[in-house]
């Protein structure tokens, strides 16, 4: 296969990317097979869409960018999740530098907030609890100056918040938690305003109305700074895109899959607020420029094979 340039938004070569997409497609086919056995017509319809997605990929050999890739856009699809991860990363790469230039007195802070693992049938209620806890947290005295509508720096601050639903070692349980990036005024680092991991955990438990010592409830905060290896933009893009990965449902039974889909139905799992809305400018991953450098790859037998016959435009 001809060597092509590295993709602008990924460190993988095109060959490595195709191998990864093929693995995700294989997992999605197993998931679709399970979903098609459901007695629920809606679940079956989702299964059909997943089974039909990712069959052919068109890639620009000069730039290494994907020009065409059909997806089901079903949240449980691994391939859609992977592309969504790339889409979010591309938004940060495209807009994060401009955000830093616009708000020179602001810094970026990563925050991870977890809750105890829950049964899949409880997921919707736990999401409500997480969102309620988040609202209470950003209105505490430690954060209200930046995120409360009456706060001193409210108009110049914002956040990116993503709900990741991870797997759990406990049977039929999952691990929902928040990954957040705060775009916040630098006064947040001053001694009197400083929030340590221990302090954040205390505030998070209080926001959840939890007085116990549940080890599964945790909180972590970190100032994102330029370093020798990675810039603020690179670190933020990685952190934000990592948070969008989905649980691999092909490893679970049909009852679990049906319950999971119903629990997250019509849920907004990603939020851009305040100044971070600047990050959410539309950034197309698909390269639609007319050229003669496209190569097509067809999915067959768990791999993608190069197609020599050109598909007419």
PASEBA-589480 format. One record per residue: residue in one letter; x, z, y of N, C-alpha, C in turn. Coordinates in steps of 0.02 Angstrom, whole numbers, plus 50000, padded with zeros to 5 digits. Each point is the difference from the previous one (the first is absolute). Last residue first. Example, Ala and Ser with C-alpha at 12.3 -4.5 7.8 and 13.67 -1.06 7.14 Angstrom:
<atoms>
S506425035449888500425000350059499615003750055A500154999649714499555000050059500455000050060
</atoms>
This chain:
<atoms>
X490914953450518499715004450051499324997550020X501264997349750499864996750065499685004850050X501775006149801499285000450011499854997150068X502134994649828499785002650064499244999950005X501665002449779499524995550031499745003250065X501505011849857500364994350030499524995250036X500085027849946499594994049989500334994250036X500895025249893500004995150055499614993849981X499495025049906500414994249986499934994950056X499605028249934499854994550046500494994349987X498965020049824500554997950043499764994550047X498715010049813500325005750034500604998250043X498584983149891500365004149951500435005350033X499264984750181499834998549931500445004349954X499514992150280500035005849954499774998049931X501214984750202499395001149963500095005849951X501134989350243500135003749938499335001849968X501154981750200499435003549970500215003249935X501194991650249500054999949928499435004249972X500754986950252499625004649958500134998849926X500784988650213500465004349963499655004849953X499334983250180500084997049934500445004249955X498225006250217500684998049984500014997049930X498345013850201500054994049958500734998249989X499025025450041500314994250032500034994149952X499155023649970499574994149995500304993850033X500615025549885500304995050043499614993549992X499375027349960499974993249974500274995150051X499765023150043500534999349950500024992949974X499105010050247499874996349939500605000049954X499005016950191500644996849982499904996549933X498595013850216499964995549943500674996749988X499895024350108499894993250021500014995449940X500365024850014499504996649959499814993150027X501505016050106500314997749937499534995449962X499285011050195500434994450018500344997249938X498695019749994499604993949992500404993850018X500795022650027500194996649938499564993949985X499645015550184500544995150014500204996149937X497785011749959500375000650062500524994550010X499315001649752499675003450056500455000150061X499474989049736500464999450056499655003050061X499615001949715499785000850069500594999050048X499044996749723500564999250047499735000150071X498575001649808500575003949977500594999750048X497204997349987500554997650041500615004249985X497794994249839500415005150033500544996650040X498254990649844499894999850073500365005550037X500095004649750499624994550027499885000850075X501125014549829500354997550059499634994350034X499115010849802500205005550045500344997550064X499344985249819499425002650036500195005350051X501684991349858499764994750045499415002550042X500845014549832500494999150054499754994950051X498755003249801499935005750046500464999250060X500184984149829499354999450034499915005650051X501925000849862500044994350047499354999450040X500105016049825500435002050056500004994550054X498914995249800499635005050037500385002350062X501054985149844499494996850043499615005050042X502525006749928499424997349965499474997550049X502734999550052499465004849991499414996749963X502064989350078500215005149951499445004949984X499874982350165500004997049933500215004949946X499965004150243499405001849962499994997049930X501845007550192499934994649951499435001849952X500285007350267500085002449932499894994249952X500894994650249499405002349965500175002449930X501304997550261499994998149929499395003149966X500765002550236499424996049983499964998249926X501805012350120499395004149996499404996149976X502144990150048500025003849937499355003749989X500384988850205499804995449946500005003549932X500695012350193499304997950007499784995649942X502285006950013499575005849989499264998050001X501624983550052500045002049929499515005749986X500224992950222499684994749961500005001949926X501145014150149499285000550010499634994949957X502364999450003499765006049966499245000750005X501044982250116500074999149927499735006149963X500065001150237499524995049977500034999249925X501595013850103499345003150002499484995249973X502394994649908499725001250067499335003649993X502175000949822499354997150016499775001950071X502235005549910499744995549948499364996450021X501195016650135500484994749985499714994849952X498215012850147500615002349967500434994049982X497655008850158500484994849981500595003249965X497705013249983500524998350049500414994149975X497655016749958500304993549981500484997950055X499065025049915500114995750058500354993649976X498335016349850500694997750012500024995550061X498385017849821500064996650064500734998350013X498035009049798500704998450017500024996050064X498345016349814500064996450064500744998850015X498045008049785500664999950032499984996050064X498585010349767499904998750072500675000550034X499885004649772499874992950009499844998350073X500345022549911500644996450008499904992650014X498445021750064499994994249955500634995850012X499125022950082500694997649994500044994249951X497885009650173500375001349938500704997350002X498154998050163500395006250008500435001549939X498614978450133500295002349937500455006050013X498714983650148499685006449984500225002649932X500824980650125499614998949939499605006249980X501445000550186499534994650015499554998549940X501765015449976499485002950043499474994850016X501874993149881499585004349958499445003150041X501584987450118499614995649955499545004249955X501545011150144499464996850038499554995849956X501915009649901499555005350021499404997150038X501724985449942499635002149940499495005450017X501484993350169499514994849987499575001749938X501805014150054499475000850050499444994849987X501934998749867499635006249985499415000950047X501494982250041499614998849938499575006149983X500544998550257500414999449939499554998449940X499804996650276499625001649940500444998749939X500275004550289500264997549936499575002449941X499885004650247499504995849968500184998049929X501425013450142499365003550002499454996049965X502234990750018499985006149959499315003249998X500174973650039500245005950036499875006349959X499304977449943500615002649968500265006250036X498114987450077499815002949935500615003249966X500084986750202499945007350010499805003649936X500134975850022500615003449978499985007650011X497774984749953500475001350055500585004349976X498754983849823499865006050038500535001150054X498924986449779500354997350059499865004950056X499905002349718499785002050066500434996650053X499244995349733500554999250048499725001750069X499275005849723499864998750071500654998850038X498665003249743500654998250029499864998050072X498505015249805500114996050061500744998750011X498505004049759500395003350053500114995150058X498865004349726499914997050066500395003850053X499994997649725500355003850052499914996550068X498625002749740500404995950044500255004150058X498885002149724500095002450068500454995350040X499374999949757499454997750043500045002850071X501685012349852499534995149973499424998750049X502495007250082499425003249970499474994849981X502024995050116500165001349930499425003349963X499734982550211500135007049985500165000849927X500004979450213499815002349934500185007449992X499424989350246500494999649946499725002649934X499244990450251499695003349943500474999049940X500134999750289500264997549936499675004049944X499474994550272499845004149942500284996649937X500734999250275499824996449939499865004949944X500434997050289499825004549945499774996049940X501324999550260499814995849943499865004949943X499955004750283500245001049932499764994549952X500495008350287499574997149948500295001549931X500265003050301500185001749932499524996749951X499875000950247500644996749984500235001749929X497995008950104499954992750012500644996349979X499865024549986499544996649955500014992450007X501235020350100500324993649982499544995549958X499245021650084500424997450055500284993049985X497655008649887500715001449999500394996650055X497604999149927500165003650063500745001650005X499094989349807499804995850058500165003350067X501485004749780499345002050024499844996050062X502144998149894499474996349965499295002250018X502125009050094500164993049986499414996049972X500005023650053500264996950061500104992549991X499355014249815499454998050044500244996650065X501285010449807499924992750003499504997750053X500585023449957500644996749990499954992450008X498065014750008500415000350061500664996249994X498004991149849500325006650006500445000050063X498784980949912499715003750056500245007250004X500614984449826500244997050063499685003250061X499365007949781500735000750010500224997350067X497744997549925500145006850022500745000950016X499334979549910499695000850067500145007050028X500674995549778500424996450047499745000950072X498715008649821500615004050011500464996850051X498114988049931499785005850040500615004450017X500354982149854499874997550067499795005750048X500315005149770500634998250031499904997750073X498095004449870500355006250015500674998650035X498754981849921499655003150057500365006350022X500764989949806500184995950058499675002750063X499415009949798500685002050019500244995950060X497934994549902499955006550035500685002350024X499934980449870499674998850064499945006550040X500905001149777500444996750049499674999250068X499305009549775499985004050061500354996650058X499914991449773499315000450024499935003950065X502104998349884499824993650031499295000150028X501405022749988499704995649951499774993750036X502055013350110499285000649988499784995349944X502285014150127499764994449961499275001049982X500955011250224500035001049928499724993949964X501034994850233499485004749979500065000749925X501734991150219499694999549934499475005449990X501614985550196499555005649990499644999149933X502194990550171499664999349935499605006349987X501324985950219499665006049975499674998249933X501944990750205499634998949938499715006649975X500734989950254500055005649953499584998449939X501174988550245499614999149939500135005849953X500074997950287500384999949938499524998749942X500084996250294499695001949937500484999649941X500304993350238500035007349993499705002549934X500004976650072500705002249991500075007549991X498174980149974499955007350007500695003149986X499844976549999499445001550045499965007550014X501594991249845500184997950068499465001950051X499615003849769500535004550024500204998450071X498474985949893499685006550012500525004950027X500754979149929499634999350063499675006650019X501054998649791500514999950054499664999650068X498634998549806500265006850011500515000250057X498794980049902499745003450060500325006750017X500504984449807499834995650056499875003850065X500455011249791500594996150020499864995850062X498205011849906500485004650030500634996350023X498374987749886499735002250064500495004750035X500484993049781500114994550048499745001850069X499605014949819500715000050019500144994750052X497865000549909500115005850044500725000350023X499444983449843499664998750064500125005650050X500755002149776500424995450038499714998650069X498715013149854500625003650016500464995750042X498104990149910499825004350056500605004150024X500234987049807499994995850059499815003950063X499945011249793500694998050014500044995850064X497885005949916500345005950028500714998350020X498754983849886499765000750068500345005950035X500474997149773500304994650039499775000350073X499095015249839500705001550015500324994750045X497355007249990500464994949976500715001650022X497965012150061500325002349939500514995049973X498604995850195500495005450013500395002149938X499114975250048499695005949971500525005650004X500304976350060499875004950054499575005849975X500994979449888499315002249993499785004550058X501884979550014499925006949980499265001849994X501924977650023499305002249996499965007149973X501904985650141499935004549942499285002649999X501914983350151499335000449971500025004549939X501904997450140499534996250041499295000749974X502435015249994499434997649961499514996550047X502725001650042499365003350013499454996849957X502424993850029499875005049948499345003550008X501134981250127499945006750030499925005449948X500264977249931500485000950055499995007150027X498474992249830500685000849973500525001250054X497335005749981500434995850041500725001349979X497765003249841500555003250037500394994850040X497555005849849500364994850036500525003450045X498525006749763500335002150061500364993950030X497895007149807500494995350026500285002650066X498515013349869500164994949951500544995250023X498795021050097500724999549987500214994649951X497465008849982500475000150056500724998949977X497945002249861500114993350027500534999850055X499305020549892500254995549947500184993150028X498955016050141500705002049986500314995249949X497714997250049500414998250059500745001749988X498445006749837500074992750000500444997850058X499445022849988500464998149945500124992549998X498395008650150500685001750023500514997949947X497784997949939500164995050051500705001250029X499135015849848500174993749966500204994650050X499205020350083500675000949972500234993749964X497805000150079500465000050057500725000849976X498225001649845500124993150021500504999550057X499835018649801499854999550072500194993050024X500485008149782499284998450004499774999350072X502604995449898499545004850032499274997549996X502104988849932499615003249947499485004850028X501614988450136499514995249975499585002849942X501845012250093499444999950046499444995249977X502075001449879499615006249994499374999750042X501504982250020499725000049932499575006249988X501254998450199499414995650002499664999949932X502045011650016499485003550037499354995950000X501914990149910499775005449955499435003950033X501034983750129499624996849946499745005149950X501445007150174499334998550025499574996649947X502285004349955499625006350001499284998850023X501444981650007499885001949930499605006549996X500724992750211499464995849975499835001749928X501855010450098499385002750029499394996049975X502124992249939499875006449966499355003150025X500754980350104499784998649932499845006449962X500945001650215499304997950004499724998449931X502295005450014499595005850017499264998150002X501544982849968499995004349940499565006150012X500394985550181499564996949950499955004249937X501525006850166499315001050023499504997049951X502294996749962499825007049987499285001450021X500884978850050499955000849927499785007149982X500444994950226499374997149978499915000849924X501475018550115500034992849999499334997349976X500155024050128500054996749935500094992550010X499615016250175500704999649982500104996349934X498024996850199500165003449937500744999049984X498814989850187499675006449996500165003849935X500834977850058500115004050060499755007149992X500904984749792499405001050040500165004550059X501924984749888499665006449991499405000550047X500914976049909500175005350047499585006249987X500504983849793499694999550065500205005850044X500724984849759500075006250039499704998950070X499244987149767500394999450061500015006550039X499784998049729499585000050060500445000050062
</atoms>
